[in-house]
Amino acid sequence: MSATPGRRPGRGTRRVLKVGGGAVLALVLGYLVYAGGQSLLGRASVPPPVPPAIPAVVAPARPDSFVGVVDAARAAVVNISTVRGPRQGGVDSYREFLERYFGERIPEEPTQSLGSGVIVDPTGFVLTNNHVIEGAQIIMVRLADERELEAQVVGRDARTDVALLRLREGGQFPTARLGDSDALRVGEWVVAIGNPFGLEQTVTAGIVSAKGRVIGAGPYDDFIQTDAAINPGNSGGPLFNTQGEVVGINSAIFSQSGGSVGIGFAIPINLVRELLPQLKDKGRVSRGWLGLAIAPVTPDLARRLNRPTRDGAVVGEVVPGGPAARAGVRTGDVIVAFQGRALRRADELPRLTAKTPVGSEITLTLLRGGQELAVKVRLGELPETPRR
């Protein structure tokens, strides 16, 4: 029932409520006296359980400012610009006309890209996104002190969109400290520093909106979501906690306009930290490989398996001759644990497999025909062009 603004309930309305309430109360009292041939009113009533109170927040919910974080961290944040080679594919009709009738090859103009990065080693190693430097012929890094230095690619990983650069000029450079992204909590304050739209050393703040986001960027999605403003040009820049430690590398936004709508995504720094040794030593990342195509457990399948949850991963396809096929894994099996660790979601399996060294023998726990089986698999190496 909706109330009309400015109009108070009339006396008649109040009277109806009183009468109805009194009638109901009389019926209830009569039942209590009659039930079981004895009075129930004399029994001691048991009070309903009281839900636990929300604990008081001792620490201030919002810092007075982020000046200390910014002063400590901004010197390690850099602007990255690249010059890329000619575009591949597609034909410029005007260029084709000139080349056909004047007989000269007219080179395409190089394209430029702007992004951000963060220095993570005093000898000049810089973290950024792979998509910032992909296809670059020249990479220039502009430091906070306005020096502009050339950089080279040390290693990159397209599957996680991480790249490691090194400044060509020697010296000691200001370095950001790496934090613990696993320790981040939803609701915690974070600060992004980068170069949105080429505006250098721009600082924005927000909170951790969610963790473990899967956005369809790849098989190892595990993003930190934040409402700190992230825009084109922030890619590759750092996300800091309130201790001035890097907890993520800003990588993507959800936007229908191209600008920030308060939904940004950062790669957790703990994932990046795992890749750094291989990027430095080999220039690429070697990952364990099962040779499977998987899917989430559907509600219907969970019912047929008499399982109360949808935990696990359904094997949709087994690559012939792959590690899982050699171990006897079949299509339709449901993998519920990896090395004794229960799988809550299907997308956890690729991440656990990828971080396990190639050649390791691991145990998969799976369900087949209502029976639980333990299967040992020796991991292969994930191909450069993944088959599964």
Secondary structure, 3 states (H helix, E strand, C coil): CCCCCCCCCCHHHHHHHHHHHHHHHHHHHHHHHHHHHCCCCCCCCCCCCCCCCCCCCCCCCCCCCCHHHHHHHHHHEEEEEEEECCCCCCCCHHHHHHHHHHCCCCCCCCEEEEEEEEEEECCCEEEECHHHHCCEEEEEEECCCCCEEEEEEEEEECCCCEEEEEECCCCCCCCCEECCHHHCCCCCEEEEEECHHHCCCEEEEEEEEEEEECCCCCCCCCEEEECCCCCCCCCCCEEECCCCEEEEEEEEECCCCCCCCCCEEEEEHHHHHHHHHHHHHHCCCCCEECCEEEEECCHHHHHHCCCCCCCCEEEEEECCCCHHHHHCCCCCCEEEEECCEECCCCCHHHHHHHCCCCCCEEEEEEEECCEEEEEEEECEECCCCCCC
